[in-house]
Amino acid sequence: MPLDRADKAIIKSLQENARLTNVELAERVGLSPSACLRRVNMLEESGTISGYFAELNAAKINYEVVVLVQITLTGQSAAILKDFEQAVVRIPNLLACFLMAGAKDYILRIAAQDVSDYGEIHSNHLAALPHVQSMESNFVLRTVMNRGLPVDLI
């Protein structure tokens, strides 16, 4: 579905503040409330807007450590990938899991309260993952930027 100027303005406004009322959103993008609501519904139904979420300040809830874990598996068969993916999604502190092309097979983003907490996650969950050949943990020192797909690229 090709997006026009109004669709892009709606997406950008919702990325900045998904809690806008339809009336506020319509005012921002220069549409009537009914036209704006129709467009938002179309963007949702087409899957262009796939959901809304609350972004949490991890430090405020005592999750101050973010770890990027690079994993290499023992093989690349469909069965090995399936086994790994079914197991990894059960890790409670897992924020994201990416299947990669390149030197590593997967990169995980893990949240932990502190280094000791990450040690427990590593011992109790990561070390139990099937088909893992090697694992490398990288601790994030500071988030410089973290955003969704910028509407300017569309």
Residue, then its C-alpha position, 0 to 999 in steps of 0.5 A: m500500500p503506497l503511503d501519501r503525505a497524510d499517511k506519513a504524517i499520521i505515522k510520524s505523529l503516532q511514533e512521537n506520541a501514540r496516546l494522541t486522541n483522534v481529534e488531536l491527531a487529526e489537528r496535527v496532520g490537517l485532516s478531519p477527525s473522520a478522515c484521520l480515523r479512516r486512515v489510521n484504521m487502514l494503516e492498522e488493517s494493512g499491517t503498516i501499523s502493527g501495534y502500540f506499546a509503552e516504552l519503559n525507562a528500564a533504570k526506573i524499574n531497576y533493569e539497568v544492564v542491557v546485554l547483547v549476546q552473540i550466539t553461534l549454533t552447531g549447525q544451520s538446519a531447519a530443525i536446529l534453528k527451530d529448536f533454538e528459537q522455540a527455547v530462546v523465546r521462553i527466556p523472561n529477560l529476552l527483549a529481542c532475538f535476531l537471526m543474523a547473516g554473517a559471522k554469528d547466527y543470532i543476536l539477543r538483547i537481554a535486560a538485567q538488574d545488574v551484572s549478578d542478575y545477568g550471571e543468573i540469566h546466563s547460568n539458568h537460561l542461556a547456558a541451557l539453550p540447545h545447539v549453542q556452539s559459542m556465546e559472547s556477551n557484550f554489555v551496553l555502556r550507554t544507549v545513544m539512540n534507539r528508535g523504530l523505522p523513521v517515517d522519512l525512509i518510507 
